[in-house]
Amino acid sequence: MSISLEDVRRAAELVTFGLRHGARPTDGNPYGLLLHRYRTEAAFSELVEVLASGLGLAVLGTPARTGIVVTTQPGSVFATRTSDLRSTNMGPDDKLVAGLVTLAIAAYAFPHPRDLDSTDVKIVEVVNLDAFIRSAIARVAATTGEDGNDAQARRAADLYDRMSAFLPKANQAGPAKGCTQWAIGEVLGWLVDRGAARPAPTMGATTYQLTDRFRLLVADVGGGEALEALRTARRESETN
Amino acid sequence: MAVHEHHPDLFTVEDASSEPSTIEIRSPAGDASVRARWRALVLTDPVARLVRNAGHAGIDDDVFDLRQLALAAIDVAVASMGFARQITLAQLVDTVAGLARLMDGREDSAAAVETARWVVRGLLNDAENQGKFVYVFHDIRSTPHRREEYAFRLLSLQDSPSGAVVQASPQAVMLYLNGLNLDVDDAEEALSVVLRRQLDDRRFEAAGRTAETAERASVAMAATLADIIESTRRDVRSADWLVDVPARLARARKHVKARIEADGQVIGHVMSGIDAESDAAVRRASGDLVETLQRIRDVHLDLASRAAGAREVLQQAQLRQVFSRPVRLRLLNVERELFEPILTMTTADAQAVGEAFTDRILGFRLPRVLHLGDLVDTLLASTRQVTPVGYAPEDPGNADEADAQAYPPKVIAAATKILRQAEHGPVPLTQLVDAATAVDPDEVDGAVEDLIELVTLAALWAYAPDLPEPGDSPSAGIDTLIAALEAERTAHTIDRPMVWGNQLMISAIEAAS
């Protein structure tokens, strides 16, 4: 197949849909048609991936309901920075705890490698996540990896252990800054902002649904000793 | 010695290991279907479990009929399958909560919602991370005996842009259809297997699958047409009624015409197969297929009616909108047309309006894309360490050397001598300055000006002394002397080449004792 300028334009359109978290592919709409073309025409899919790569993006997958899921390559202008996150006044300790929570959510939802192949949606709840992380702290602290992230994850586990699970706000409901439930809520909030989760208020005020996008993002994570320790803890909690 | 006599009770079983096994299959039909019936049985266990555990969650089983709510949840999920927009988790919970409210005479809305959540969570197997329900089947008829795991779901969630949509598993569909004694793992496959085995004409299966594929296309077409019709109602210019929409309508009509004919033929074939068939299972399976085909035909008929009524919608919209006030380009009054209306809205509505407005006025913004690994790396990154600047510490030099900024010892000695005049009685500053001026320059190595300055500073210090810091101890010499002086301003003035201003009267501080 020879590639025309029109094909390039179409490929760029599909990548643009990937950058819009709200875009929805259906059988008849332009997004759905482009997605179908991506799946059925090898040359077009290659064109989309090359074009995405040139923009500093990588195509993670194309689930039928979610559409094209892209992530960033190192140095991409589209990369999320900490200043883009809604809690911009985080101290170093807050960031460490947030990093541990991010890993923990991934491990909690996808403890087995096979879970990453299933399109089943995962529902998570802040209090349950907090209980899980606390139960896994000893295992994370026992890791011996010298990789920067692993050593920092141990520090984060120590910090997490010393933080209160819940501190009340002065005049309203919900956890106040400085407790672990607040930290979990913040991380889940970031994921919501990036289309990787959705609030599920009908299932509880602090319940969230993790999207297919999140599953693909987790599958793209390299891992590490801390993540593996958390996954092991989750698997053990499932069997108990 | 007491002898304990063993009395056999009801559950005492004689050791029969020496006897040959007498297990026989008494019912070949039962043996053949035991696995399937066992599976059908365990399919109901999740519902039984959620009812059993409801008390632990504070849900009153007497108030809420949890079994009925569970069945309703499955019914609703199954009913929405096959449509372009399946039911979302939130809608399912709301629907079940609505039913629960009808059961609760107390009109406790919160309890109904909590109950609905409990039921849906139970059907999703939320207790095990929404994984499959797993049960073990002991196959005692195989040699050696085996244990088989049977894993299934009732409801599962799939991601969609409108939220998590609920899907009923094949097993849940079978439960909903209430005990069709076939392979419960896959109703479609079961139908095709039974048909393949029992019916001569194997095209039933192909016809059924073709019909289902056509159904998906029909549902998608219906959804697209519905979108076009709805947008046309709002604005006739939103869709291309000159070329695109007529082409879509023609395609839909052609598809519907072909499918309705084919549906009729397939249904007729299956119905005739049912009439000629003596096997009850095949008859039931064929009946199910007929039911499926009839549902598909309904979808096709629905699509036909949408296609037929579409042009009428266009005409009505044209008539209505031709008299509408034209949209004019004008400047926005932010206060009256944005700010004040926003204040009267709910938070969610106001947020939507505010974000839309902000998006427009901010213009280009780069979308941010999440990379989970990079995010974790960033968050777990070590705090930036400040690299110590390599500087050479200043050499304090020889402490014994004279301070470059200090007064020469001779000047200090001369000043001390002059200031001691105040120990005998109050002396004006003029007198001290004059005494300093009169000193022989050789006595102070020519630093007469330094002497005058030192005497003046001592007088000023005595007038407004710095309070000593705790722990400071006055050093010996002139410091001690100055600390023992006090000065008062007088009404006179002093006017000397280096010193002028108010006259000060210097005197020694009287001892506290």
Boltz contact constraints between the chains, C-beta under 6 A:
constraints:
  - contact:
      token1: [A, 19]
      token2: [B, 367]
      max_distance: 6.0
  - contact:
      token1: [A, 24]
      token2: [B, 161]
      max_distance: 6.0
  - contact:
      token1: [A, 27]
      token2: [B, 220]
      max_distance: 6.0
  - contact:
      token1: [A, 28]
      token2: [B, 220]
      max_distance: 6.0
  - contact:
      token1: [A, 28]
      token2: [B, 224]
      max_distance: 6.0
  - contact:
      token1: [A, 65]
      token2: [B, 159]
      max_distance: 6.0
  - contact:
      token1: [A, 65]
      token2: [B, 160]
      max_distance: 6.0
  - contact:
      token1: [A, 66]
      token2: [B, 159]
      max_distance: 6.0
  - contact:
      token1: [A, 71]
      token2: [B, 371]
      max_distance: 6.0
  - contact:
      token1: [A, 72]
      token2: [B, 369]
      max_distance: 6.0
  - contact:
      token1: [A, 72]
      token2: [B, 371]
      max_distance: 6.0
  - contact:
      token1: [A, 78]
      token2: [B, 369]
      max_distance: 6.0
  - contact:
      token1: [A, 80]
      token2: [B, 368]
      max_distance: 6.0
  - contact:
      token1: [A, 80]
      token2: [B, 370]
      max_distance: 6.0
  - contact:
      token1: [A, 82]
      token2: [B, 378]
      max_distance: 6.0
  - contact:
      token1: [A, 84]
      token2: [B, 368]
      max_distance: 6.0
  - contact:
      token1: [A, 92]
      token2: [B, 383]
      max_distance: 6.0
  - contact:
      token1: [A, 95]
      token2: [B, 379]
      max_distance: 6.0
  - contact:
      token1: [A, 98]
      token2: [B, 379]
      max_distance: 6.0
  - contact:
      token1: [A, 99]
      token2: [B, 376]
      max_distance: 6.0
  - contact:
      token1: [A, 99]
      token2: [B, 379]
      max_distance: 6.0
  - contact:
      token1: [A, 99]
      token2: [B, 380]
      max_distance: 6.0
  - contact:
      token1: [A, 102]
      token2: [B, 376]
      max_distance: 6.0
  - contact:
      token1: [A, 103]
      token2: [B, 376]
      max_distance: 6.0
  - contact:
      token1: [A, 119]
      token2: [B, 158]
      max_distance: 6.0
  - contact:
      token1: [A, 120]
      token2: [B, 156]
      max_distance: 6.0
  - contact:
      token1: [A, 121]
      token2: [B, 157]
      max_distance: 6.0
  - contact:
      token1: [A, 121]
      token2: [B, 159]
      max_distance: 6.0
  - contact:
      token1: [A, 121]
      token2: [B, 164]
      max_distance: 6.0
  - contact:
      token1: [A, 149]
      token2: [B, 380]
      max_distance: 6.0
  - contact:
      token1: [A, 152]
      token2: [B, 380]
      max_distance: 6.0
  - contact:
      token1: [A, 194]
      token2: [B, 370]
      max_distance: 6.0
  - contact:
      token1: [A, 198]
      token2: [B, 163]
      max_distance: 6.0
  - contact:
      token1: [A, 202]
      token2: [B, 90]
      max_distance: 6.0
  - contact:
      token1: [A, 202]
      token2: [B, 93]
      max_distance: 6.0
  - contact:
      token1: [A, 203]
      token2: [B, 117]
      max_distance: 6.0
  - contact:
      token1: [A, 209]
      token2: [B, 164]
      max_distance: 6.0
  - contact:
      token1: [A, 211]
      token2: [B, 159]
      max_distance: 6.0
  - contact:
      token1: [A, 212]
      token2: [B, 159]
      max_distance: 6.0
  - contact:
      token1: [A, 217]
      token2: [B, 372]
      max_distance: 6.0
  - contact:
      token1: [A, 221]
      token2: [B, 372]
      max_distance: 6.0
  - contact:
      token1: [A, 221]
      token2: [B, 373]
      max_distance: 6.0
  - contact:
      token1: [A, 222]
      token2: [B, 373]
      max_distance: 6.0
